[in-house]
Amino acid sequence: MNRRSMLRRIAAIPLLAAAWPALRTAARAADPVRPTRRVRSSDPSWPSAASWEQLNHDVGGHLIKVQSPLAACGDGSDSTSCQELFENLKNPYFIGDQPGLTQSSGWVDAWTSAPSAYAVAARNTADVVAAVNFARENNLRLVVKGGGHSYLGTSNAADSLLIWTRAMNGIVPHDAFVGQGCAGAEVPQPAVTVEAGAMWVDVYDAVTTKAGGYVQGGGCVTVGVAGLIQSGGFGSFSKKLWYGRVLGLGS
């Protein structure tokens, strides 16, 4: 670039800066941002009973109309069924077996645990695909839950369709694993294949107790494997780091 061209470009900068607010306003007016609103159960466009029945057929009869176990306390907290429920709520395994419950009841002024309208108790990839397609075609809220430990409330939402991966819990340890297409290029390594709904307690048992290996996962044994890995969960070592930061012992 010669000196004259450079001076011309520098001189144009104030003009562009002055025009930028008007250009930005015009762009916003031409393409306004509209928040996405998903269909709710009270809306006329909520899927019909026939549509839900078709989804149930597509997932091999594994569609569940979710009922919150807390409904047992609708007639009063002193009823036998309500007292029995609250005794069961002390057991995280019981909570994990309920599609309408989560391990955390929520954050004050942030979110409150709420059951989905329906849940697909997914057994395989085809079930997941069918649920995702149904939610997209009907503009539904879609949530995914394995262990149900999401502190951010991502595994539950009112008027939603839940993909419940609890039954997808297969665990296969490998003595010498090589990724697909990597034969001859990578050294085989001990590994484990884990399905989306498995809990860490089952992975620890399969890898450590039965196979004599080691795997690092969640500090709480009922945490789901997929949720911890994909949503920034923390394990045993991260606790030391966190406490170190609180006490000023770490960076």
C-alpha positions as YAML, in Angstrom:
chain: A
units: angstrom
residues:
- id: 1
  name: MET
  ca: [0.00, 0.00, 0.00]
- id: 2
  name: ASN
  ca: [1.43, 3.42, -0.98]
- id: 3
  name: ARG
  ca: [1.34, 6.54, 1.22]
- id: 4
  name: ARG
  ca: [-1.55, 8.20, -0.67]
- id: 5
  name: SER
  ca: [-3.84, 5.14, -0.38]
- id: 6
  name: MET
  ca: [-3.07, 4.81, 3.30]
- id: 7
  name: LEU
  ca: [-3.93, 8.49, 3.95]
- id: 8
  name: ARG
  ca: [-7.25, 8.14, 2.10]
- id: 9
  name: ARG
  ca: [-8.24, 5.14, 4.23]
- id: 10
  name: ILE
  ca: [-7.28, 6.89, 7.46]
- id: 11
  name: ALA
  ca: [-9.35, 9.92, 6.48]
- id: 12
  name: ALA
  ca: [-12.41, 7.73, 5.92]
- id: 13
  name: ILE
  ca: [-12.37, 6.28, 9.47]
- id: 14
  name: PRO
  ca: [-14.20, 9.24, 11.15]
- id: 15
  name: LEU
  ca: [-16.93, 9.08, 8.49]
- id: 16
  name: LEU
  ca: [-17.48, 5.37, 9.11]
- id: 17
  name: ALA
  ca: [-17.53, 5.91, 12.87]
- id: 18
  name: ALA
  ca: [-20.16, 8.62, 12.53]
- id: 19
  name: ALA
  ca: [-22.32, 6.50, 10.27]
- id: 20
  name: TRP
  ca: [-22.05, 3.31, 12.33]
- id: 21
  name: PRO
  ca: [-24.95, 3.98, 14.80]
- id: 22
  name: ALA
  ca: [-27.37, 4.66, 11.93]
- id: 23
  name: LEU
  ca: [-26.22, 1.55, 10.07]
- id: 24
  name: ARG
  ca: [-26.63, -0.60, 13.19]
- id: 25
  name: THR
  ca: [-30.13, 0.78, 13.87]
- id: 26
  name: ALA
  ca: [-31.17, 0.12, 10.28]
- id: 27
  name: ALA
  ca: [-29.91, -3.46, 10.48]
- id: 28
  name: ARG
  ca: [-31.86, -4.08, 13.68]
- id: 29
  name: ALA
  ca: [-35.04, -2.61, 12.18]
- id: 30
  name: ALA
  ca: [-34.70, -4.80, 9.09]
- id: 31
  name: ASP
  ca: [-34.20, -8.00, 11.09]
- id: 32
  name: PRO
  ca: [-35.71, -7.60, 14.58]
- id: 33
  name: VAL
  ca: [-34.79, -10.22, 17.16]
- id: 34
  name: ARG
  ca: [-37.86, -12.10, 18.35]
- id: 35
  name: PRO
  ca: [-37.67, -14.47, 21.32]
- id: 36
  name: THR
  ca: [-38.69, -18.03, 20.52]
- id: 37
  name: ARG
  ca: [-41.83, -19.15, 22.30]
- id: 38
  name: ARG
  ca: [-42.44, -22.87, 22.55]
- id: 39
  name: VAL
  ca: [-45.93, -24.34, 22.49]
- id: 40
  name: ARG
  ca: [-47.50, -24.88, 25.92]
- id: 41
  name: SER
  ca: [-50.15, -27.39, 26.96]
- id: 42
  name: SER
  ca: [-52.74, -24.60, 27.20]
- id: 43
  name: ASP
  ca: [-52.19, -23.55, 23.57]
- id: 44
  name: PRO
  ca: [-54.52, -24.66, 20.75]
- id: 45
  name: SER
  ca: [-51.48, -25.88, 18.80]
- id: 46
  name: TRP
  ca: [-50.48, -28.36, 21.53]
- id: 47
  name: PRO
  ca: [-50.19, -31.83, 19.92]
- id: 48
  name: SER
  ca: [-53.40, -33.84, 19.83]
- id: 49
  name: ALA
  ca: [-53.91, -37.13, 21.65]
- id: 50
  name: ALA
  ca: [-53.54, -38.89, 18.29]
- id: 51
  name: SER
  ca: [-50.17, -37.21, 17.75]
- id: 52
  name: TRP
  ca: [-48.89, -38.34, 21.13]
- id: 53
  name: GLU
  ca: [-50.16, -41.84, 20.42]
- id: 54
  name: GLN
  ca: [-48.23, -41.85, 17.15]
- id: 55
  name: LEU
  ca: [-45.06, -40.84, 19.02]
- id: 56
  name: ASN
  ca: [-45.71, -43.65, 21.50]
- id: 57
  name: HIS
  ca: [-45.91, -46.06, 18.56]
- id: 58
  name: ASP
  ca: [-42.68, -44.65, 17.07]
- id: 59
  name: VAL
  ca: [-40.76, -45.26, 20.31]
- id: 60
  name: GLY
  ca: [-42.04, -48.78, 20.85]
- id: 61
  name: GLY
  ca: [-44.57, -47.94, 23.57]
- id: 62
  name: HIS
  ca: [-42.05, -46.13, 25.77]
- id: 63
  name: LEU
  ca: [-43.86, -42.78, 25.97]
- id: 64
  name: ILE
  ca: [-44.81, -41.84, 29.54]
- id: 65
  name: LYS
  ca: [-47.41, -39.28, 30.60]
- id: 66
  name: VAL
  ca: [-45.49, -37.79, 33.50]
- id: 67
  name: GLN
  ca: [-47.16, -37.39, 36.88]
- id: 68
  name: SER
  ca: [-45.27, -35.65, 39.67]
- id: 69
  name: PRO
  ca: [-44.86, -37.87, 42.75]
- id: 70
  name: LEU
  ca: [-45.46, -34.69, 44.78]
- id: 71
  name: ALA
  ca: [-49.14, -34.99, 43.85]
- id: 72
  name: ALA
  ca: [-49.34, -37.49, 46.72]
- id: 73
  name: CYS
  ca: [-49.23, -34.50, 49.07]
- id: 74
  name: GLY
  ca: [-52.13, -32.70, 47.39]
- id: 75
  name: ASP
  ca: [-54.52, -33.76, 50.15]
- id: 76
  name: GLY
  ca: [-52.20, -32.69, 52.94]
- id: 77
  name: SER
  ca: [-48.71, -33.34, 54.22]
- id: 78
  name: ASP
  ca: [-50.00, -35.56, 57.04]
- id: 79
  name: SER
  ca: [-51.40, -38.21, 54.71]
- id: 80
  name: THR
  ca: [-49.75, -41.63, 54.70]
- id: 81
  name: SER
  ca: [-48.82, -41.41, 51.01]
- id: 82
  name: CYS
  ca: [-47.21, -37.98, 51.46]
- id: 83
  name: GLN
  ca: [-45.19, -39.07, 54.46]
- id: 84
  name: GLU
  ca: [-44.05, -42.15, 52.57]
- id: 85
  name: LEU
  ca: [-43.02, -39.96, 49.62]
- id: 86
  name: PHE
  ca: [-40.87, -37.66, 51.74]
- id: 87
  name: GLU
  ca: [-39.20, -40.69, 53.29]
- id: 88
  name: ASN
  ca: [-38.41, -41.94, 49.78]
- id: 89
  name: LEU
  ca: [-37.06, -38.52, 48.75]
- id: 90
  name: LYS
  ca: [-34.12, -39.13, 51.09]
- id: 91
  name: ASN
  ca: [-33.02, -41.83, 48.65]
- id: 92
  name: PRO
  ca: [-31.30, -40.42, 45.51]
- id: 93
  name: TYR
  ca: [-31.86, -43.72, 43.68]
- id: 94
  name: PHE
  ca: [-35.60, -43.35, 44.18]
- id: 95
  name: ILE
  ca: [-35.46, -39.80, 42.82]
- id: 96
  name: GLY
  ca: [-33.48, -40.96, 39.79]
- id: 97
  name: ASP
  ca: [-36.11, -43.57, 38.99]
- id: 98
  name: GLN
  ca: [-38.88, -40.95, 38.75]
- id: 99
  name: PRO
  ca: [-39.21, -39.10, 35.41]
- id: 100
  name: GLY
  ca: [-40.98, -36.26, 37.23]
- id: 101
  name: LEU
  ca: [-38.26, -35.55, 39.81]
- id: 102
  name: THR
  ca: [-34.77, -34.04, 39.84]
- id: 103
  name: GLN
  ca: [-32.00, -34.36, 42.41]
- id: 104
  name: SER
  ca: [-32.13, -30.59, 43.01]
- id: 105
  name: SER
  ca: [-35.37, -28.72, 43.64]
- id: 106
  name: GLY
  ca: [-33.99, -25.57, 42.03]
- id: 107
  name: TRP
  ca: [-32.38, -22.21, 42.77]
- id: 108
  name: VAL
  ca: [-34.29, -19.40, 44.47]
- id: 109
  name: ASP
  ca: [-35.44, -16.83, 41.87]
- id: 110
  name: ALA
  ca: [-33.69, -18.81, 39.13]
- id: 111
  name: TRP
  ca: [-35.64, -21.99, 38.43]
- id: 112
  name: THR
  ca: [-37.94, -24.48, 40.12]
- id: 113
  name: SER
  ca: [-38.01, -28.19, 39.37]
- id: 114
  name: ALA
  ca: [-41.09, -28.97, 37.28]
- id: 115
  name: PRO
  ca: [-42.11, -32.25, 35.62]
- id: 116
  name: SER
  ca: [-42.36, -32.58, 31.86]
- id: 117
  name: ALA
  ca: [-45.73, -33.26, 30.25]
- id: 118
  name: TYR
  ca: [-44.46, -36.44, 28.55]
- id: 119
  name: ALA
  ca: [-41.25, -38.44, 28.62]
- id: 120
  name: VAL
  ca: [-39.72, -40.84, 26.13]
- id: 121
  name: ALA
  ca: [-37.97, -43.55, 28.13]
- id: 122
  name: ALA
  ca: [-35.35, -43.94, 25.42]
- id: 123
  name: ARG
  ca: [-33.81, -47.38, 24.86]
- id: 124
  name: ASN
  ca: [-31.74, -46.60, 21.77]
- id: 125
  name: THR
  ca: [-30.72, -43.94, 19.26]
- id: 126
  name: ALA
  ca: [-33.92, -44.38, 17.24]
- id: 127
  name: ASP
  ca: [-36.03, -43.40, 20.27]
- id: 128
  name: VAL
  ca: [-33.95, -40.25, 20.76]
- id: 129
  name: VAL
  ca: [-34.26, -39.32, 17.09]
- id: 130
  name: ALA
  ca: [-38.05, -39.78, 17.16]
- id: 131
  name: ALA
  ca: [-38.38, -37.57, 20.25]
- id: 132
  name: VAL
  ca: [-36.17, -34.81, 18.84]
- id: 133
  name: ASN
  ca: [-38.09, -34.82, 15.55]
- id: 134
  name: PHE
  ca: [-41.44, -34.70, 17.34]
- id: 135
  name: ALA
  ca: [-40.35, -31.75, 19.49]
- id: 136
  name: ARG
  ca: [-39.02, -29.86, 16.46]
- id: 137
  name: GLU
  ca: [-42.08, -30.48, 14.31]
- id: 138
  name: ASN
  ca: [-44.45, -29.38, 17.10]
- id: 139
  name: ASN
  ca: [-42.31, -26.52, 18.47]
- id: 140
  name: LEU
  ca: [-42.10, -28.09, 21.92]
- id: 141
  name: ARG
  ca: [-39.73, -27.51, 24.77]
- id: 142
  name: LEU
  ca: [-37.25, -30.41, 24.83]
- id: 143
  name: VAL
  ca: [-35.15, -31.49, 27.81]
- id: 144
  name: VAL
  ca: [-32.81, -34.43, 28.41]
- id: 145
  name: LYS
  ca: [-32.29, -36.17, 31.73]
- id: 146
  name: GLY
  ca: [-29.99, -38.95, 32.82]
- id: 147
  name: GLY
  ca: [-29.15, -38.65, 36.51]
- id: 148
  name: GLY
  ca: [-31.15, -35.45, 36.98]
- id: 149
  name: HIS
  ca: [-28.38, -33.59, 38.83]
- id: 150
  name: SER
  ca: [-28.34, -30.43, 36.71]
- id: 151
  name: TYR
  ca: [-27.86, -27.48, 39.08]
- id: 152
  name: LEU
  ca: [-28.81, -25.15, 36.21]
- id: 153
  name: GLY
  ca: [-32.21, -26.77, 35.67]
- id: 154
  name: THR
  ca: [-31.45, -28.03, 32.16]
- id: 155
  name: SER
  ca: [-32.93, -31.49, 32.78]
- id: 156
  name: ASN
  ca: [-36.48, -30.34, 33.43]
- id: 157
  name: ALA
  ca: [-39.08, -27.86, 32.20]
- id: 158
  name: ALA
  ca: [-42.83, -27.52, 32.50]
- id: 159
  name: ASP
  ca: [-44.88, -28.35, 29.36]
- id: 160
  name: SER
  ca: [-41.88, -30.09, 27.81]
- id: 161
  name: LEU
  ca: [-41.05, -33.41, 26.20]
- id: 162
  name: LEU
  ca: [-38.37, -35.21, 28.16]
- id: 163
  name: ILE
  ca: [-35.85, -37.58, 26.63]
- id: 164
  name: TRP
  ca: [-35.18, -39.81, 29.64]
- id: 165
  name: THR
  ca: [-31.99, -41.79, 29.09]
- id: 166
  name: ARG
  ca: [-32.11, -43.80, 32.32]
- id: 167
  name: ALA
  ca: [-32.57, -47.11, 30.45]
- id: 168
  name: MET
  ca: [-29.60, -46.44, 28.14]
- id: 169
  name: ASN
  ca: [-27.05, -47.58, 30.71]
- id: 170
  name: GLY
  ca: [-24.76, -50.07, 28.96]
- id: 171
  name: ILE
  ca: [-21.08, -50.16, 30.07]
- id: 172
  name: VAL
  ca: [-18.34, -51.98, 28.12]
- id: 173
  name: PRO
  ca: [-14.69, -51.85, 29.33]
- id: 174
  name: HIS
  ca: [-11.94, -52.22, 26.70]
- id: 175
  name: ASP
  ca: [-8.43, -53.51, 27.44]
- id: 176
  name: ALA
  ca: [-6.98, -52.04, 24.24]
- id: 177
  name: PHE
  ca: [-9.15, -49.40, 22.59]
- id: 178
  name: VAL
  ca: [-8.30, -47.74, 19.28]
- id: 179
  name: GLY
  ca: [-10.63, -45.14, 17.78]
- id: 180
  name: GLN
  ca: [-12.32, -45.82, 14.46]
- id: 181
  name: GLY
  ca: [-9.96, -45.11, 11.59]
- id: 182
  name: CYS
  ca: [-6.94, -44.82, 13.91]
- id: 183
  name: ALA
  ca: [-5.59, -48.39, 13.67]
- id: 184
  name: GLY
  ca: [-1.84, -48.30, 13.20]
- id: 185
  name: ALA
  ca: [-1.68, -44.59, 14.01]
- id: 186
  name: GLU
  ca: [-2.56, -44.68, 17.71]
- id: 187
  name: VAL
  ca: [-1.36, -46.92, 20.53]
- id: 188
  name: PRO
  ca: [-4.19, -49.00, 22.05]
- id: 189
  name: GLN
  ca: [-5.33, -47.71, 25.44]
- id: 190
  name: PRO
  ca: [-7.58, -49.00, 28.25]
- id: 191
  name: ALA
  ca: [-10.98, -47.36, 27.88]
- id: 192
  name: VAL
  ca: [-14.66, -47.77, 28.58]
- id: 193
  name: THR
  ca: [-17.75, -47.22, 26.42]
- id: 194
  name: VAL
  ca: [-20.65, -45.85, 28.44]
- id: 195
  name: GLU
  ca: [-24.21, -45.14, 27.31]
- id: 196
  name: ALA
  ca: [-25.92, -41.84, 28.06]
- id: 197
  name: GLY
  ca: [-28.05, -42.92, 31.02]
- id: 198
  name: ALA
  ca: [-25.45, -44.77, 33.09]
- id: 199
  name: MET
  ca: [-24.64, -43.54, 36.60]
- id: 200
  name: TRP
  ca: [-21.07, -43.23, 37.82]
- id: 201
  name: VAL
  ca: [-21.61, -45.83, 40.55]
- id: 202
  name: ASP
  ca: [-22.16, -48.46, 37.84]
- id: 203
  name: VAL
  ca: [-19.15, -47.27, 35.85]
- id: 204
  name: TYR
  ca: [-16.91, -47.41, 38.94]
- id: 205
  name: ASP
  ca: [-18.14, -50.92, 39.66]
- id: 206
  name: ALA
  ca: [-17.56, -52.14, 36.08]
- id: 207
  name: VAL
  ca: [-14.17, -50.49, 35.58]
- id: 208
  name: THR
  ca: [-12.61, -50.54, 39.05]
- id: 209
  name: THR
  ca: [-14.21, -53.40, 40.99]
- id: 210
  name: LYS
  ca: [-14.62, -55.87, 38.14]
- id: 211
  name: ALA
  ca: [-11.95, -54.87, 35.61]
- id: 212
  name: GLY
  ca: [-9.27, -53.61, 38.01]
- id: 213
  name: GLY
  ca: [-8.94, -50.29, 36.20]
- id: 214
  name: TYR
  ca: [-9.52, -46.63, 36.98]
- id: 215
  name: VAL
  ca: [-11.93, -44.03, 35.69]
- id: 216
  name: GLN
  ca: [-12.44, -40.43, 36.88]
- id: 217
  name: GLY
  ca: [-16.00, -39.23, 37.19]
- id: 218
  name: GLY
  ca: [-18.51, -37.61, 39.51]
- id: 219
  name: GLY
  ca: [-18.03, -37.44, 43.26]
- id: 220
  name: CYS
  ca: [-21.72, -38.30, 43.78]
- id: 221
  name: VAL
  ca: [-22.36, -41.85, 42.59]
- id: 222
  name: THR
  ca: [-25.88, -41.16, 41.28]
- id: 223
  name: VAL
  ca: [-24.66, -38.48, 38.86]
- id: 224
  name: GLY
  ca: [-25.27, -39.37, 35.22]
- id: 225
  name: VAL
  ca: [-22.18, -39.89, 33.08]
- id: 226
  name: ALA
  ca: [-23.27, -37.91, 30.02]
- id: 227
  name: GLY
  ca: [-24.51, -34.93, 32.01]
- id: 228
  name: LEU
  ca: [-21.30, -34.59, 34.00]
- id: 229
  name: ILE
  ca: [-19.03, -34.86, 30.96]
- id: 230
  name: GLN
  ca: [-21.03, -32.58, 28.66]
- id: 231
  name: SER
  ca: [-22.22, -29.94, 31.15]
- id: 232
  name: GLY
  ca: [-19.08, -29.11, 33.09]
- id: 233
  name: GLY
  ca: [-19.53, -31.41, 36.08]
- id: 234
  name: PHE
  ca: [-16.82, -31.84, 38.69]
- id: 235
  name: GLY
  ca: [-15.12, -34.87, 40.20]
- id: 236
  name: SER
  ca: [-13.01, -35.75, 43.24]
- id: 237
  name: PHE
  ca: [-9.94, -33.73, 42.30]
- id: 238
  name: SER
  ca: [-11.85, -30.55, 41.48]
- id: 239
  name: LYS
  ca: [-13.15, -30.37, 45.05]
- id: 240
  name: LYS
  ca: [-9.60, -29.83, 46.32]
- id: 241
  name: LEU
  ca: [-9.06, -27.09, 43.75]
- id: 242
  name: TRP
  ca: [-12.35, -25.39, 44.65]
- id: 243
  name: TYR
  ca: [-11.69, -25.39, 48.40]
- id: 244
  name: GLY
  ca: [-8.16, -24.16, 47.70]
- id: 245
  name: ARG
  ca: [-9.56, -21.16, 45.85]
- id: 246
  name: VAL
  ca: [-12.00, -20.37, 48.67]
- id: 247
  name: LEU
  ca: [-9.22, -20.49, 51.26]
- id: 248
  name: GLY
  ca: [-6.81, -18.57, 49.05]
- id: 249
  name: LEU
  ca: [-4.55, -21.59, 48.61]
- id: 250
  name: GLY
  ca: [-4.80, -21.91, 44.84]
- id: 251
  name: SER
  ca: [-5.12, -19.85, 41.70]
...
